[in-house]
Amino acid sequence: MGGTLQSLIFTTNQTLIFGACEFLLALISLSPSPTFVPLVLLLTVLRIHGMRIAYRSTRVLDLMCSWVAVTAGASLARYSSATNAVSSSSQAFTAVAVMSAITYVLAIIPFYVDIRLHRKFKTTWAQVTFLPVVWATTWALVSHLSPVGRLLNWSPVSSSHPFAWVLPYTGPMGIDWAVGACAALSSEVAAAWLMGTDDDEHPVQLSTLSNEAQSNKRSRSLLALGILLVALALPSLHVSLPARTDTILDTSPLGVACALPPFGKGRPSLGDFIAETKKLTSQAKVVLWPESAVEFGSQGEREAAFEELRKDIQKSVIGVAFEEFVPQDSSNPSGSRMRRNGLALVHEGQKKGEEVIQYYKRNLVPFTESFSAIPSTEPPTIYNFELGPPKWATRSEWSSTPNHTRPVTITSSICLDFAFSSAFSSLDSRPALILAPARTWDPTISLAMWEQAKSRANEIGSMVLWCDGGSTGVSGVGGGGISEIMQLGSGSWTRTISLQFPFDQRRTVYAVAGDFGVLVLLVAIMGGGSAFRHLPALSGSLSGSRSVLQAVPLFRRLFPDRRRDQENLIDVAVPGERQSLLH
């Protein structure tokens, strides 16, 4: 069967088969919320295809066909989410096609760099792990430069893969490295299988290196990479449960709520949100309004609304997400005015004008908001909320402090800001809760942003209260062992969560090190191949594993056989080719 596939793919219908595979894999993997396994399969095919055409005279044409195939698949995957954002279907498809075409070019850069440079490294381990490092670095740079952060990245955001636990340590770069490592490993194995024949007694060499020792080194490096990936996946087998809410010994039960009044004949008014909030404060100590829930024309109007809200909210803190109009030029108050999205924290102990304006939106949605709103440059801050005891606990049992309260540190961000992994890099301590008002236009976009918000919360070891005011938006609580969507569309809800007590305010490894620190770690891992030469025990173990794996036909082709003359797949009567499929 190997010979049949080799003839079918590499001599007869190469461009058609690679293009079809890339189109289908792009269609299922490049939605607004990319998933791990389909993305790895897409990268595997792209790497094999890239290595195959790298030295062909027709490489430009083949690359253009691949570009069209992936762009078409990605455009269809994202088309439905764009139709609700623009006025016509043709404009929607054009917009997603342009974005998909650009992201394909960015995704190809790591493969090009890998093909050109990986042989310059002296160790086979560095050659094998070079692509994962370049892949993770590329998307880290893109996310810092892109106006939409990580939203268009070829990076899995769902936590339904075995590497999600590394987020507090490596952030999204660690996930991207795992994607690149899995793709590098699977492309090597797939290439070895494709280059094989039906006769298992005649294995085919994957590498062009004539020295068997060098080929053995590469096989050991691939095996070591596989073992490392398995080891990194093992902690995911441990099920992380949320903390109990029926005890106050080591946890602080906290009721949270999202105020989403029914739409009725139009968007809810200020009075609707105040009435809905007063219903929720009996069960929740933190109530959040969705993004741009209300509009204020002036500071006086805003303060009057907050004064009305404070009349009967008991001891709860209300996160009021508002939209206000401010002068475009602060030196000319009578000039043109633009919108600004903000979040204020309101509670009953404040007086008029004392409300905490905790945050203004920093990243605006391109075109939709960028021409009519003003972005902020101020980073998020932390607010200390004094949480009183639940109804079933006495004040002395709850806290020994004079006011018998426990501090709950709260920070916030708004919608698109969560697409940036640096959203909370300015914080000096770990917040217990992140308030996340949002307003999206499509359920797939809402799910994508919900996943981004959960990732940001897990990266800094916190929990997020996500409140989406879109007609088809999802709302819920994530982080701390919880990933629960509570509502789709309008409809208020409450949820009791538990916070660690005493709360550990130390920042996570990723929050301290940032992307640069993670990059140093990944480069160190790539340079760690020289250590294997000083580990005879590991070498002997790998040799034993080699014998076992050679009993499996699929893996047997990864190891050379000195008894046979080796075959070079890429030299199949195609002018201009001068290397094997991958090496």
Phi, psi and omega in degrees: 000324178301316179296322179297314179295321178301314179293320183293315187276315192264353180235324188262304188235043187301305184297318181295314184291314177298318180297318179295317179296317181292323177297312182295317181291324175295323180297322183265347185249339187253041172285176176303340177237080182302145179250157193294301188296310178302326179293319177298318179297319179297314180295325177299312179295318180297322181291315178297317179298316181297316178295328181291322186260000189304324184243019177273151178291340181260021187296327180294316178295317178298320180294321178296320177297319177296319179299314180295317183296312182291319179298317179296316179296316180293324180295317178294325180293330183255000187298315185297327181286339182269339184295331180274354182262337182236170190282334183226156181292325179294320177294322179298313182292321178299317181297312182289329178294317179296315180296319180293322179295319180293316181293330176297315179301317178295322181289333181283336182305312179300323179293319179297314179298319180297314181298319185282328192245342191295333180287347180285346178278142186284327183262145179293330178297317178295322178296319182288322185266004180292315181301313179302322180293315180294322179299312181294321181294319181301311184286335173294317178294317180298317182295331178281335183261336184286142177290348178244019175062234183265009186296325182261003181294148170277071186216129180291133178250341177290146180272011183274047175217162190282002182251007183297335184293345183278353185306316180293345183257320185237354183064198182292339177297325178295321177293317179297322177297318179297321177298312180296321179294317178296321179292319178297315181293313182292328178291325176296313181294316180296320179295319178298321179292317180294330182275355180280180177232177179288339181272105183290347179277356180236070181296153183248135182286133178279326184262153176274356180294128182281338182280121181296328180296320178295321178294323177295323178298318180294319179298319178294323178295319178295319179295319179296321178295319177298318179296319179298317180295320177296317180297321179290337180276339186299318180302338180291344178290339177281124182275122179265114181264148175293155181292154180292149179252004184252018178221153179239008183291310182234010177222159176241102178297134183222122176276128178238156183210156175238121182272109181228079179300151178298147183293320183063233181270356180185188179294142180300148180269176176303317179298323178297317181291322179295316179297319180293321181296319181295334175288331187270338186292343177288339182247340186233137176269344176232119180239131182243138173263152180287167181304137179054040181299320181225161179243140177234134180272344181203168178294324179296318178297321179295314181293325177295321179294319179294325178296321177294321181294325185289350188297325185209064177242016178054226182253027180272159173250133185249125175269102184264109176269121188229168175233128181230158180252126183231156178299137178297325176244114184297336179279353180229081184299336182269002181281193181296151184242149180228161183280156174213129181266127182223174177223126178243146175255123186237133173215169191291339183282352181276155171256169182302127181090356181263359181300151184267110173276094191281330189201144169239142184300133184259331184242117184264146177295124181305139178071308182295317183244336191296335181264348185239357183230162180252125176279152176265158175246000182275130179286166178293155178237174180248133178246132179266112178261128180273110184268124178278173184287152173292168185296332185268007179235146177279162182295321180290325176292327185286314183202147179264002179288161182303323181266003177052049176231163175243137181284136174237117181275127185235135171230182185203162173203167187233120169043254188300336179302334181287350178282357182250124183292345179268015186303325185239023183292341182276349183288139180272348180215169182276126176279150178279328184216138176248124175272128187228080174286145182209164173208106182248167187250356184208144182297326179291323176293320179298318178295320179297316180290326176300317178294321177298317180297318178297321179297315180298320179295316181292327180296326181255008176071037183237189175235151183235135174256106186259121184232103185258120182271006177292155183296336177237024182280152177261147178226147181180193181235133180224157181096162179063034181084002180248137172213079192235118173277120185265334188204144171244118182081201184286158182129109182292155180208161177229156179207136176264124177244168178236132177254145179302139177223130348297147185282131180277107184272004178292139182285154178290168179301317181292322179297329179277312188280324182071185183295325181295318178298321178294320178300318177300318179297314182295321177294322178296320177297318179296324180275001182279002182297330181295339181292333182296334182289343181257015180238081182301325181297317179296320180298317178295321178297317180294325178296320176295319178296327179298318180296321179293314183293331180293344177284346179260121183305321183299319183270343183301329184283351175285342185249137182285162178229117185289346185281345186239147170290137186271152183253142178254111185296320190287341177272065181251066176054036177245112183299145174089353180264135185217029176206164178287178189302316184241344188231000000 
